Amino acid sequence: MALRSSEAQHLTGSTSEEHAHHDKSSIKETITSIMIAFILAFVFRGFVIEAFLIPTGSMAPTLMGAHMRFTGPSTGYTWPAGPFYYPRDEQGRDNTSASPLDPQGSANQPVIVHDPMTREELSYPGVPLRSGDRIFVLKYLYAMLGPERFDVIVFKNPTNPQENFIKRLIGLPGEEIAIVDGDVFARPASTGMARQSPEDNAWTGPGWKIARKPERIQRAVWQPVFDSRYTPARPMRDGREFPAPWITTTTGWLLNGRASYRYEGAGPTQLAWDSINRPIVDFYPYNEGPRADLRPKYPVSDLRLACEVQPDTPGQTSTILLEARGHEFRAVITAGRPGKVTLEMRPRPAEGAPENSWTTLAQGAPTQALEPGRATSIEFWHADQALTLWIDGKPAARAEYDWLPPQRVEAAIGIPLTRLLAEANPRDPNVFAAPQRYRQPAIKLGFTGGPLTIHRVQLDRDLFYVPGILNETPGPARATHPYSTPTLTTEQFFVCGDNSPASFDARLWQHVDPWVAASIRDGQVGVVPRDLLVGKAFFVYFPSLQRSLGLPVPDFGRMRWIW
């Protein structure tokens, strides 16, 4: 028994030593694992994925910097707006390089905004400021992943490489780039090598093609103009119903104060957008600050009209007519199983002249269209010199027309390019930077008869890259004039911000950082050298941090992919 007891004591002591040895090994292994995890995290961050914070609104509303968020009390529509107020410097001027004030506005100096759906004026004191979006950026691994046009990219600012910039990539290596009437045109740089000087008219040369956005990106960048779903449920003020921004050609319509429009008549009828009171321009609610009205606003003719048409009777025909750039573009949808759709265009006739005949661009046959008692979803796109018609979420017809920059200028302004340049005032830094030169678009919805109901009537506009003016040395912004056409080498890129009027991008840069010029040996102004690229932004993982009861609260409902 004593032996057994002694053996038991020996065994117990041996087990304690093993536990002590095991504890020391566990601590060592844990520390080693943590170190390996940190090393892998740093390697992953340096070579694969890195997180960034968006500081400003140059890519709004795709990506947002520090901003406010508002919800219309009458409509329920929610939208962001950039900061209005900043700390003052010693001279009493806004110090826009500093962080904006938080909160924004006071009782004596409130924040005044307008609901984008109704233009109702709203006033708020003490609006809390939200931080910018936090995004993931996939580093460019050129063996597997390289930049593509219309990517949202992060890069080192060529004018100050200590800053990271984020913009949309619109110009690729080895190209010449032209921004005409808000759209991007490109051609191989070798095509324009015959030009002897910048004063040669680059836009009249051969090889130009419009850069069309892929469907996924186009859907992401549509900017809302109006959506009938946000019609106020009650009268806005003074007992008056909200007036619908559509004008009718016949009686029988019930529009004002309604989210769905009803036609009780029987004959042909038409709805026309009220372009007088609601012009379709490149208005950004995000930019609505104290100086917002000082910026000229350009007409935008790249539009999307979406709605759901529910006829009461069979045999209906619906027509969407867009008047833009001196032409008419038409989508005709005929009821049936299958129905028929047609895309057409023609030049607009001069006043008093006979109408031109329509040119058929494309036809299709959707399986269902305009059946009685059923709401047919319709989307009509006019973007990047292409027409697309969607029926119930599926493409029914698509057509493209290929205008060169001179044709686009004449269509948008009504004056031939060579004549416009010849007659331009020599003191005018950019003849294309005058919004009043551009033709206003108009859009209409037509029906062969009724009665019928239209639900969810929505109008959106495309991005519009504005033709600005350089600040330091007055002249046309880069790529927005034939004499300022950039030519990219095989190692250079061209970028612009989605919030074009408020974006400091390749159009406006006027110098290159000396270190960039010396180390990368690229002293060309207005381009991004390949060596300064960081990667492609692909996901908003921590959107719009705000504070509630003193605690930071992320807006997880706006986590999203970046297109």
C-alpha angles and dihedrals in degrees: 000000000000089000091049090050092050091048089050091052091050092049091049093052092048091053092053091054091051091051091051091049090047092050091053091049092049092053091048092048092047093051090046091050092049091050091049090049091051092048091049090047092052092046090047091048093047099046111018119023132004133180123231137183119227106228103181141029101248090118096040133172090016089055125006133213123196105331149149125245126215136187119202109237091213099042108026089227114147124207140162128238129190123243118290102191134049134177113280123242126224091280092053095253126134110269098215092177090066126077113279119254119270119239102029119226134004139218090272095041108027128181108257118198137159126231104247091218099052105011087234110162115239128187125201133175122204100013111184115239119232122211122243126272118278112222141186117233122201109218117235109257097184094199088062109011130034134170119281130193113275093020114142101236139186119218142157111272107252090212092051114010092192087074127074115220129195121204141141116271111234104155125056130201116284095024141114113224130210127181108204123176090342097308132104124245125184139182135174110281090229089065091064098043090105090073110109098196141004088259090068110103102251095181095066093060126098130263101052119143130175115247107235120202118233115250094254092054093042091055090050096052102046107124117215117244098168139342121190091211087076095056107136113262090216133033111287099223141333089024092289123138119234107268112233112237091236129096121212128216095203139033122256099071125127106199118132116094092005132119090199119044120224128203115196097177129099107216133072114299142173142206118209126192111248097243093170097061096025108033114189103241139145093275116160117196085200090067097049098125136133091286099036096107091059092071117087114237122221127219111250119210099176100094145160122212116191130178145138116244118202113183123195095210134042127252098048124159122200126197131193113197124190121189108200139148095358093307140091122230119193138189115194119194118191123195122243146089097297100016124201132238129190132189116206141167139188139167114268110250120242116255109286093009123119117265119266121239120257121253113216110226102174143349135201143173116224115198093237130022134163097343114174114266093010126101110231114204112225130185122180117190128192107179137137092001093304135110122213128179121197123194117193091343096308127105108255100174139354133188135174131203121198115216119172119224094268091052091047092051093050092046094047099041103022095234126096113254097239092049092047091054093044093052096042117120108252088225092056105101093202123009089194093058095079110098093198089068093066124087117247117238125229129195131196140185117212133188132188093222148325176094099270144138128227118205132192098009106192133178122191135174133214129241112283118202103211122224099235136178128248115248109209097042107020111237141112118306112255116280093007097094132041089243094053099050110144120222113207123210122218089272101046138089136192122221140187135182123246088229087062101177091050099039125106098207144135092305091064108030111119105180142028125230110256091232091054091048092048102038101036092029091224112125097162112127120229101026137097113230115223091242090064095056116111105179151281121301108229113159140031101216101169111029127195104336111215135175124246119180087348094304125113110245122187119217096237092173088074098053104131149153117264118236 
